Amino acid sequence: MHQSLKKQRKMPKELKNILEDIKKHEGFRSKVYKCTEGYDTIGYGFAIKDLEIDESVADLILMKKLHTLLQRILVAFPWFQNINDEAKGVIINMCYQLGIRGFSKFKKTIYLLETEQYEDASIEMLDSLWAKQTPNRAKELSEKLRGINGHTKGSD
């Protein structure tokens, strides 16, 4: 169990009451908003400028985001569920960085992925502004696709 959740359970009863009282007064907001002092704020009045999270909390947030992203990818690209797992990982990684809308602009790459032409897709994805802006990530993801045994041009 997450360490801060353990601490919350060991909290004295009067602190639990304060916790619930603060939650009631602050209200919960899942998206960033401006507080009355003009600071970007999220959650139960957490000012972003003062917010620090440890890696375990960041991991929980990342897992939640990836779960949601995966559901959205399955809706946007029904063929996704039928392709190689390594290719799925590349697509998830790209969608995480670019968003589904940004990834959707990779029309040729998407066609090649859908038709399991992984080597060609690995080349095509590098012909992009994205590859110029984040060359290390693009090269690494391209290499992952290149290593998959799938269809290549002319093998159909």
N, C-alpha and C positions, 0 to 999 in steps of 0.2 A: 504494500500500500504506500501511496505517496506520503512522504514525511510530513508535509504541512497538514495533510488530512489527519494523520495520527495525532499531531499536536492539537488540532481542533477538537478531537474527541476527548483529550485529556484536559481540556479547558474547564476551569471552574464554572459552575452553573451561572453565576452572576455575569461572567464574561460571555457566555453563550447568549444570555438575554441581551447584553449590549450589542453583540454581533447581529442579532435579529433586529434590534432597534435601529442600528445604523443602516442595515440593508433596507429596512422599511423607509427611512428618511431619505437616503441617497437614491434609492431606486436602482434598478439594474439596466444598463444600456450595453447592448452587444456591439454597437458601432461607436466610433469616435465622435464626440460632440464637444462643443465649447461650453465650459462651465461658466458660472456667473462672473468669474474673474478673467474669462477669456482664454483659459488654457485648454488645450486639447486633452480630453478626459475620456475614460472608458470604464466599463464594469460598474462598480459601486463607488464612483467618484474618484477613480485612480487617475491623477494627473499624469499624463504621459511623460512630462519632463522629470517627474520624480520616480517613475516606475522602473523597477529593476526586477528581472525574473531570473531564476536559476535555470540551469540547463534541463533539469527534470520537468519543470513547468513548460519550458519551450518545447520539449519532446511531446508532452501531452497535447499542446496546441497544434503542433505539426501533425500528429497522428489524426486529430479531429479534422484538420484541414484536408489531409490526404484522403480520408474516408469520404468526405463531402465531394472532393474533386473527382474521385473515382466514380461516384454515382453520376456526376454530371458528364464525365467522359463517356460512360456507357450509354447515356441518352443521346449525346451528340454524335457518337460513332458506334453504332450497333455492331459493326464488324470487329471492334476492339476485343471483345471477349473470345474470339476465335483465333487470335494470332499468338505467336510465340511470346512466352513470358518475358524474355529479355527485351523484346520490342515493346511490350507493354510498359516496362520500366522506363524506357527512353521516352515514350509518349507522355507518361505521367510526369516525368521530370521536366519536359518541355512545357507541358500545360501548366505546371506549377509556376514556372518562371514567366511564361508569356500570357497565361490565361488561355482558356479555350478559344476565345475570339482571336487572340494573336496566333495561336497554333493553327487555327482554321485557315489562315492565309497561306499556309504551306501546301497549296493544292496538289502540286506534283508529288511532293514527299508523301502526303496523305494517301494519294492513289497508289503509290509504290508500296507503302506499308500495308494498305488494305489488300493488295494483291501479293503480299509476301515477297516482294522484290527488295529484300533488305540491303543488299550491296548497292543497288542503284539509289535507294532511298538515302543511304549513308552519304553518297556523293551529292545528291540533290540538296540535302539539308544544309550543306556547307556553302551553297550558292545563295546566301542571304545576308541581310543586314544584321540579323541576330548572330550569325557566325562571326561577323566582323566585330560586333560589340562585345561578345563573350566568347572569344576564340577557344579558350581552354575547355570550357564546358561543351561547346559545340563539337570540338575534335574528339573529346572523350565519348560523348554520346554517339557520334558518327562511328567511331571504332567499335563500340558495342554492337551496333547494327551490322557492321561489316563482318563481324565474327559469327553471325547467325547463319546456319545452313538453311537457306530458303531458296526461292526461285531467283535466278539471275536472268538477264536479258537473253532471249533465245532458247531458254531451257524448257519453255512451255510446250 
